[in-house]
Amino acid sequence: MLPGFKANKFVDEVVKASEVANKKRAPPNFSWLEVYNPQLVWESATGSDSEQPTSAATELQPSSQNCHDAIPAHLNHKSDSELSSPDVTAHRSSIATGGATPIAARESVVRYQMALRETAYTDLRQISIFLGTYNVNGQPPLSGLADWLSVDKDPPDIYAIGFQELDLSKEAFLFNETPREEEWLRAVIRGLHPKGKYRKVKLVRLVGMMLIVFIQEKHWAYVRGVASEFVGTGLMGKMGNKGGVAIRLDLHNSSLCFVNSHLAAHTEEVERRNQDYLDICNRLVFSTTFPSKSIKDHDQVFWIGDLNYRLSGDLDLLRVKDLLDQSNYQALLQYDQFRAQHVARKIFVGYQEGPIQFRPSYKYDPGTDNWDTSEKNRAPAWCDRCLWKGDNVQFKEYRSHPGLRMSDHKPVSCLLECGVKIIDTVRYRRIYEEVMKKLDKLENEFLPQVSVDSTEINFGNVAFNEGATKILTVANTGQVPVQYEFIKKHRDSKYCKPWLACEPYTGFLMPGDNSYITLEILVDKRTAWSLNSGLDELYDILVLHLDGGKDIFITVSGNYQKSCFGCSIEALIQMHQPIAQVAPETVCQLEKAAYPSIDPGNDSDSKQPVLAVPKELWFLLDELYRRGMDTPGLFEQPGLSSEIAAIRRTLDDSLPDTLPGSVHSVAESLLIFLETLKEPIIPFALTQKALDGCGAFPSCKTVYSCLPLSHQHVFKHIISFLKEVLLHSSKNGLDAKTLVALFGSALIRLPPPNYPLGPSISLSPNQPHLDRKRCMFIHHFLVNDLDD
């Protein structure tokens, strides 16, 4: 019986009958249900006259399933075999009220239909939004901020205030701790418009980037769904000296997102700035919301910050300053890197910016309005910008505030009018009833049907840390809406293996619509070793589940190109040839031999001599020793992902005389290589002992003596290299504190959850004490002689 009036009426009658039966002392007789047994119906239909099954029989078969679940549990005896059905999923009460259907996720259908007709039951209410951005160059708030935050006649409804370079100290960079946060928060609160009463919605900070959102008290009751996230795009794509912070909220029926970013510096780094922007867009996800939302999943997005785009071309500095003295901004904006990249649709596609009619916000001599007269003599540029994206946003003001002179930047602000959607409850209820009536009609007539363009997806060759994507098209070929989702298989904790991701993994399709699902394979440090060792392979089966319909099975496969990244030290020191020239089964054998508990039957005692340290580690350190010792920003400036991939391929395929790419790419490749080792230099079994003994060098030296011989060699080799780096500190600008912080997480890592050989670690990965203890342990070896 299809859901609808007749089915609900039938269930109501069954409920009434069961309630009457419950009042009787004698056990009820359910023999009348025998005629609804599918087998009995078939036998009756194919009796002595050998007639074909009638349409009545076809209609009655599913009714037995609904009857089975409609009967109360205490009346549903196991002896009544005619009532058993493996397909029953809905409870009696939910069927009776129409809350569960075999057609589609009812709530999803209603949400989708109501969203399509949103304009019919919502009105727009205008609110004012103040966007402000200020790179404070590590300075404390030496003066009030009212000349920046309170220059308009009327108080704004929302403030979104972003800071960059809040604190330039090593402590802020390495441990994300700074007293500047509270100092600038107090200064902002004092500088808010005196005619408005505000509440702080949220504050989020990553090293020197901070974003604060305030809203007027009168709107506070309509705020919900507040969340914050941050993304670091510095060294190894995670250090927080560059990146973005964001806050999102729902106001009435509109979703707003505010982003504050600080992108890569220097005139020539246009490509890196573009990549920073794309990384923030791709990686910043508000995971605390349900479902999770990215930046693009909002009605309006407001993006502020020090984007660091400069004036390109061979412009003479005196000519630039002469045009600025004439207020001829448009002539200079023709060379604005941001506008060029924006027009080329490489960044901020769909975003708008107000007309620039103010002097560049960078670079000034601190404390003055004079252009930079330092040794670097930076050319002026509009580095600090305010952008927005979305409908119903009207531009009002865009200006800089030269009166604030404490930094080498000037603060910038933008005032906007934004239309927020307000629900009219009377119209909402009327449209909701119309949608429900149409949905009931659809559910009584149709079943869900979808098709996929392929059930076998092969990615071909897949390399370490190089994502590969394929598009799976799911089409709704039926006449009703369909809710689909990838579901986990029996005994699996997730719907796919850790090297595979599906976006979106769940969705909703109207009849005739298509959904394009991106399948991405990415083998990283979490999954590389299991593939190198043969414990896993690039093969998985996805189960695409239709709510109320059948499951579709999709096979995903590929061929992983084994890499020295993601191997163990024990296996690497036995490979005298590049890993690409070693048979895959030999690599698997060497990896399993390094961990006998994984494969006790494996016996691969190699008779050839082992290397003192992995040759790949030697090539990386030797390249840095020859080319990078005097390079400023060594280990602090990130490399290019394309160069890092080329370095990995070179190490996998050959015994190179030199490595490709810049020194910074080689340095980052070294850190990635160390982080991807199966076990860190300090093995998991000694992690707790190393952290506990970090206070004294003798205790640290005891831990060193407990290391396997191969790990001792590698550890000593790296420490010797770091000492050599410090001998060149006058040129590369590095100090011991920075080096131990960068190498601490690579040399000492916490064991993954449920690691069979790892001890219980008493420190949480999120506690700052963990990083400090790592640093103390490594620092002892930099300032003491290991052979003493």
N, C-alpha and C positions, 0 to 999 in steps of 0.2 A: 504494500500500500504506500503510495507516494504521500509525503507530508501534505497536509491541507485540512480542510474542514472535515472530510469524511474520516480521515485517519484519527484526528483529534476526537471526533465524536465517538469513534469505536473505543479508543483508549479510555475516554470518560466512562463509557458503559462498563468496561472491564473493571475500572477502579471502583465504581459503585457496587458491582457484583461482588468484588473481593471484600469490600467492607461489610456487606451483608453476610458473606460466608464466614467472616471472622467472628461474628456474633454467635454463630452456631457451635454447639459443643462437638458434634460429630465432624470427622475430617471431611472436607469438601470432595466432591466427585468431579474430576476434570475429564471424564470420558468424552464429553462433547467436543473437546479440542482435537480428537483423533481425526476428524474430517479435514482438519487444516494441516495435517502432517503431509509434507511434500511427497514422501514415498507412498503413503496411502492414496493420495490424490492421483499419483501416476498409475498405481495399480488399478484404481477404480476406472481411470480413463482408458486403460489398456486391458479391460476385462475380457469376457468371453467373446465379445463382438470384435476385439482387436482394433478398437477405434484409436485414432490419433489423439494425443493430448488436446484437450479443448482449451479455448482461450480462458475459460474460467479457472482451469488448473494453473495456467500461467500467472494469472492474477493472484491466486491464493498462495502461491509459494512464498513470496516475500512477506505475506501477512503473518506467517507463523513466526518469523523472526521478531516482528514487532510485538506479537502477543507474548512471546517468551519473556521479553524484558519488561512488558507492561505488568506482569504478574508480580506481586510482592515477593520478596526474597524468601520469607518463611513459608510461602505456598509453593515455591518452585522446587519440587522434590526431584532428586536425581533419578528416581525411578521413572519419571515421566520423560522417556527418551524422545518423545515427539516434540518436546519443548526445547531441546538443546540445539544451539546454533552458534558456530564460531564467529559469525559475522556481526553479532549484536554489539554495538558500541554505545548506544544512547540509553540513558536512564528513563524510567517511566515518567517522572515528573517533567523532565526536560522535553520529552516528546509531546506530552500533553499540553505544554505551554508553548511549543514551537521553538524552544531554545536551542535544540540541536537538530541538524538536518544532514542528510547524506549528499547535499548538493554542493554547498560551499560554505566557507566561514561566514556566517550570517552577519556578524558584526563588521567584518571587513567590507562586505558588500555595501552595508548601510553607510559606513564611513566614506567609502569611495563615492557613492551617489550623492551624499550630502556635501562632499567637497566640490563636486561638479556644479552644484546649485548654490554654492556659498554666497554668491552675490545677491541671491534672492532673499536671504534672511539676515544679511549683515549690512551695517552702515559704517562709513568711515568717520573716524574722529581724529582730528589733526592734533599731533603733539609735536613739541619742539625738541630737537636733539642737538646737544653741544658735543662736538668731537674735538679733542685736544691732544696734541702730541709734542713731546719735549725731550730732546737728548740732553741730559744734564751734565754729561762729561765727568761723572763721579763726584760732583759737587753737592754739598748739603744745601738745603733751602735757606739761603742767606737773606732773602727778602720775601715779602708777601707775594701771593699769586693772584691777587684780585685784578691786577691789570691784564691778566690773561683769561681768567675764568669768569669775571663779572663785568664785562665791558658792555653787555647788551642791556637795554632798558628793562625788558621783561625776563624773569628767571626761566631757564629752559626746564622742560619736564624731565629730561634725562641727561646726565653727564656721562660721557665715556672718555676717560683721561688716561693716556698712555705715556710711559716714560721709557727711555733707553739709557744705557750706561749709568744706571742708578748707583752702582758701586763697581769700581775698577780694581778692587783689591784681589789678591790671590785667594783669600778666604772665600769671597763671594763666588769666584770662578770655580774653585775646586769643591766647595762644600755647600754652596747656595745659601750661605748665612750672611746677613748684613743688618746693621742697625738702621741703615738708610730707609728701609721700608717704612718703619714707624714714623721717622722724621718727615718724610714726604707725604705720608697719609695725613698727618696732623696739619701740614701746610696746605694741602688740598682742601681739607674740611674748613679751615679758616678762610680760604679764598672763594668758597662757593657763594653764589648770589645771595645777598642778604634778604631778598624778598621771598625766597623760597625755603620750605622746610623739607629736608632731604633725609632719605635712609640709604645706607650703603647696601647695594644688592650683592656685590661680590668683589673680592680682590684676589688677583692671581699674579704670581711673580715667578720668573725663571732667571736666576742670576741678576742681570741688570735690567731686564725687561719687566715692567709692571703695568698692569691694567686695572683700573678701578671704575666701577659703574655705580652711579647714584641715581635715585629716582625720587620724585616728589612724593611726600607722604600720601597725598590724595589718590595716587595710583597704586600704592603698595598692595592693597587688597586684591588687585587683579593680576598680580605677578605670580607666576608659578614656573615650575620646570627649570629652575636656575642650575646651571652647571658651568664648570670651568675646565680647561685643558691647556696643555702647553706642549710644544715640540721644539727640540734643540736641533739646529742644523750646522753646528760647529764641527769640530774634529770628530771623525767617524760617524757623522750624522746624528750626534746625540749631545755633544757639549753645548751648554746653554749660553755661551757668549754671543751666539747668533741664533735666530729662530723666531718663534711666535708664541704668544699667549692669547687666549680667547675666553670670552664669557658669552653664554647664550641664555635666553629667557623667553618665556611666553607672556605676552601682555594682551589681555583679553583674548582675542582669537587670532592674533598675529605672533609669529615667531621671529625674534630678533637675535642677531649674532654680531658681536663686536670683537675685532681682531687687532692686536697690536704686534707689530713685527719689527725686527732689526735685521736687515739683510747684509750680505757681504760688502766690505768696503773696497776702496780703490777704483779709480776710473776704468781700468782695463778689465775689471772683473764682472762685466755685464752678464756673461753666461752663468757665472756662479750665482749672481743675484736672481736670475731667472730660475735657476735650479732650486734655490732656497724657497722661492715663492711656491713652486710646484710641490716641493717636499711638504711645506706647511699645509697646502690644500689636500694632499693625498694622505698625510699621516695624522692630521689633527682630527680626532673623532671624539665626540662626547659620548663616552661609553656608559655613563650613569643614566642616560635617558633610555626609554624603551619605546620604540626601537632606537638603537644608537643613531646619532645624527652627525653628519659631517658639515663643513662650513656651508656647502651649497644647498643643504636641506633646510633652508630658512627663507621666510618671506622677504626679509631685508637683511643685508649684510653691510656692516660699516667697518672699513679697514683703514687703520691709521698706523703711523710709525715712521722710523728713519729707514726709508727704502734704499737710501744710499746711491741712487742713480745720479750721475754727474752730467756735465756738459761734454759731449764728445767732439771729435775733430781737433784739428790743430789750431785752436783759437788762441790768439795772443792774449796774455793775461791783461795787459794794459788796455787792449781793445775791449775786453769783457768789462772791465771796471768803467771804461768810458761810456759804454752803452748803458750800464747800470746808473751812472750819474745822470744820464738823460732820461731815465725811467723807460727806456726802450726794451721792455721785457720780451715782447713778441719776437724781436730779432734774435734774442738769445735762446728762446724756447724752441726755435727750430733745431737747435743742437741738443735738446734735452733727451738723454738716453731713455728715460721712462716713456716719453711720448712716442719715440721711435719704436720701442718694443711693444707698446700698447697698440699702436696702429697696425703693426705686423701681426697682432693677435698671438703673441708669444706669452703674454702675461695679462692678468686681470681682464680677461674677456668678459664683456657685459658690465664692467664697472664704469662709473662716471666720476668725473672730477670737476669741481668748479673752476671758473676762469681765474688764472693766476695774475693778479695785479699788485703784487707785493715783491719786495726785494728778496733775493735768495736767503734761505734760513741758515746757510753754512757757507764759508767758515769765517769766524770772527776771532779777534784777539779777546780772550775772556775779560770781562769787566768793561768792554768798550763796544762802540759801533764800528770799529775799524776792521777792514778785511784782514785776513791772516797775514802777518808779517814774520812768521816763524821761518825757520830754515827750510821747511817743506814748501811754504808759500802756496798753499792749496788755492785753486781757483774757486770762486763762488759757485754754488749749485743749490738747486731746490731739492735737497735730500729728504726733507720732512713733508709728508703728503697725507691728505685725507680723501678717501674714496668711499663710494657707496654703490650698492647693487640692489635692485628690486623695484617693484611698482610702488606708486603713490608716494614718491619721495620728491620733495621740491627743494631746490637750492635757495639759500638766503644770503649767507655771508661766507667768505673765504679770506683769511687774513693772517699776517704774522704779527708778533708782538715784540717789537725791538726794545721796548723799555726794560725787559728782563735781560740782564747782561752777565749773569753769573757763569754762563757756559760758552763754548765756542759755537753753539747752535742758538737760534732764536725759536721760541715756541710758536706753533702754528695752531689755528683753530678753524673750525667750519661749523656753521649753524644751518640746520636742515629742518624742514617741516615734513613729518612722516604721517601717513594715513594708517591708523590702526583699526582693524576690523572689530566692530562691536556687534554682538548677536542680539537680534530682536526675538525674544522668546516666543511671542505669539506666532510670528511667521515661521520660526524654526519648527514648532510643534506641527503646524499645518503641513509643511513640506515633508517632515519626518513621517507623518501618517501616509502621505501619498507614496513615498518611497517604500514603506512597508507593504502597502497594498500591491504595488507592482512586483515586489520581491516574492510575496506569497504566490502570485500567479506564475512567476517563472519557476519557482520551486515545485509547483504541481505539474509542470509540463516537461521539464528537461533534466538531463543528467550531464555532469561535467565531462568534457573531452578535450585533450590537448595532444599535440604532436611535437616531437623534437627533431631537429634537422640531422642529428646523428646520435647514435647510442654507443659509438666507439670513437674516442678522441685520443689521438696519438700526438705527443709533443715532439717526437724525434729526439735529437741530442739536446741534453740540458746540462749547462755548466754551473759551477758553484757561484752562488750570489748573483746570478744573472737571470732575472725573472723572464718566464716565457708565458704568453697568454694565448688563449683560444676563446672564441665566442660560441656559446651554445644558444641557439634560438628555440624558444618555447612559444608555440602558437596555440591560442585558444580556438579550436576548430568546432566547438560546440555552440550552444545557443544560450548558455548561462554563464555568469561570472565564475571564475575558478580561483581558489586560493591554493598556491603550491608552496612546498618547502622541502629542502633536503633534510632527511631525517637520519639519525644514527642507526647503524646496524646492530644486531644482537651482540651484546657484551662490549661494544665500543663506547667510549666516553664522548666522542664527537662524530659528526656526520662525515668527516673526511680525515685523511692522514695529515700530520702537521706540516708537510711540505706543500700542501694543496689548499687553495682558498677559492671560494665561490662568492661572487658579488653581483647581485644580491642573492643570498641563500634562500630567501623567502620572498614571495611577491603575490600580486593579485592581478588577474587579467579579465578584462571585459571581453565579450564575444567578438571575435575577429581581430583582437589585439595580439601583438607579439611582445615578448620580453627577451632582452638580450643579456644573457648571463655571462659574465667574464670569469673564466676559469684560469687561475694563475698558479704555476708551479714556481716555487722559490726555495732552493736548497741553501740554507744558511747554517750558521754554527750549531744550531739546535739539532739539525737533522743530517748533516753531512757525514758524520762518523758512521751512523747506522747504515748509510748507503755504501760508504767505502768498505765497511766490514762485511757486507752481504746480509746483515740481519734484516734489512728492509730493501725494497725495490720500488722503482717508480711505477707502481701499479695499484689502483684503487677502484672500487666500485661505488658509485654514488647512487643513492636511492632517492629519486624525485617522487615525493608523495603528494597526491592530490587530495584535498580535503573532500571526502565523500566519493572519491574515485579510486582508480587502481594506481599502483606504484609503477614507476618506470625506472629501469636499471641502466645506468650509463657507466661504461668502462673508460677509465682514464689511465694512460700509460705513457712511458717515455724511457729514454736511455740515458742514464746519468754518466757523465764523463768524470771519472774519478780524478780527484785533485789532491795535491799536497795540503791544501787548506781543508781542515776537518779530519786529519789523520792523527795518530798518536806518535809521540816521540819514539817509542819502542819500534814502531813499524818503519818510520822514516829513516832511522839510522841504519837500517838493513837494506835500504834501496840505494844502490850505487848509481842507478840510471834514473832519468826523469820518470815520474810516475806514469806518464803516457806511454812509455816504452816497456812498462812492467805489465805482465798479463793480469787481467782483472782478478782471476782466481788466486793469483799469487798475493795480490794486495789483500784480498779477503783473508787468506791464510795467515799472513803476517799480523793483521789486526786482531784476529781471533786468538792467535798465539800470545799476544800481549796481555790478553784478559782470559786466562784459562777457565775462570768460573762461567764464562759465557758459552764456551765450547770445550768441555773437559776432554773430549776425545781427540782434540786437535793436537798434533805433535809436529812442529815444523822447525826443529832445531837447525838453524842455518849454520853451515860450516864456514861461510865467508866472513871476513872480519867486519865489524860494525864501525860506522863513522863515530867520531867523538861527539859531534852535534849534527843535526839534520843539515844537509847541504843547502837546502832552501833558506834556512835561517842564516847560514854563513854568507850566501849571496846577498841577502838583504842588508846585513850589517856591513859587509864589505863595500857595498854601493854607497851607503850613508857615510862610511868612513872616508871614502875617496872624494865624494862630491858634496856632502852636506854638513860637515862639522861647523863651518863658518856661516851657515845660512840663517839669517834672522827668521824667527817664527818657526824654527824646526820643532816638529811634534805639536805645534799649536795651531798652525794653519792647515785646514783640511785639504786633501788631494782631490783630483777629479775622478769620478767613478769610472770613466772610460779608460783612464790611465791605470787605475788599480786593476781593472779587468785584464788589461794588456800585460801588466806585471805578473799576474797570476798565471796567465796562459804561457808566458815565457818560462816561468819556473816549472810548470807542468810538462812542457814540451822539450826543454833543452837544458844544457849546462852553459849558461850565458857568460860572456865576458863582461857584459854590461847590461843593465836593466833599462827598459824604456820609461818615459814619463819624467815628471819633475821630482825633485828631492822630497817635496811634501807628499806626493803620491806614494813614494817608496816608504816614507816614514809611517804613513797610515797603513800601508800594506803590512808592515812589520807588526803593528799593534793588532791588526785583524788576524794575522797568522797566529799570534800567541793566544788570542782569545778563542780561536777555533780548534785548538788542540783538544783531543779527546779528554785528557786530564791536564790541568794547569801545571806549571813548573813545580809549584808546591802542591802535591797530590791532595785529593779530597780527604784522604785518611789522615793527613797531617794539618789540615786547615785549622781546626780548633786549637791544636797545639801551637801553631804559629801565631794565631791571634792572641792566645793567652800569654805567650812568652815575649810579646813585642816590646816589653818595657826594658829589657836588658839584652845587650849583645851576646853574652854567653848562652842565654836561653835560645836566642835566634840561631846561634851557631850550632847548638845541639839539634835543632830542627833540620838545619842544612846537612848535618852528618847522617841524619835518618833518611835523606832522600835516596831514591834509586840512583845508581852511578850515572846513568844517562841524564837524569834530571839535574844532578850535581854539575855535570859538564855544561849543560845549557844555562843553568842559573849563573855559574861563574863567568861564562862567556858574555852574558847580557850585562852583568854587573860591571865587568871590565869595560865594556862598550860605553855604559852610562858614565863611568868615571872619565873616560876619554872625552865624552861630550861636554862634561863640566869643565874640562881644561880649556875649552874654547868658549866659555860662557860670555867673555867680553865681546864676542862677535855674534854669537847666536842668541844671546839674551836669556838663556835658560838658567834656572837655578835648581837646586836639589829638591825643593818643595814641589815644584811643578813636575819634575821627572818622576818622582815617586808616586805622585797622584795619578799620572797618566799610565804608568806601568803597574801600579798596584793591583788594579782590577784585572789586568791581564795575567799577572804572575800568581795571584791568590784569588781564587773564585770559590763561591759557595757551591756545594754539590747540588745538582738538580733534585727536585722532589722524588722521594722513593729511590734514590740512588743506592744500589745494593752494597757498595763498599764505603759509602760516606757515613760519618758519625752524625749525631744530632748536633746541630749548630745552635748555640744559645742566642746569637745575634740575628736580628731581623735584617734583611737586605736593605730596608729603607732607613735604618738608623745611621746617623752620621758617625757614630763610634766605629762602625765597621770600616769605613774609608780611612779613618784616622789610624786605626790599628794596622791596616795594610801598609799605610805610608810609614809608620814607625818601624815596622819590620824591615822594609826595603831600605829605609834611610840608614839603619845601623850598618848595612853592608857597604853603603856609599862612603861613609865616613870612617870605617874601620878596615883593617887589612884582613882579608879572609884567611890568608896563609900565616898570619902571625900566631 
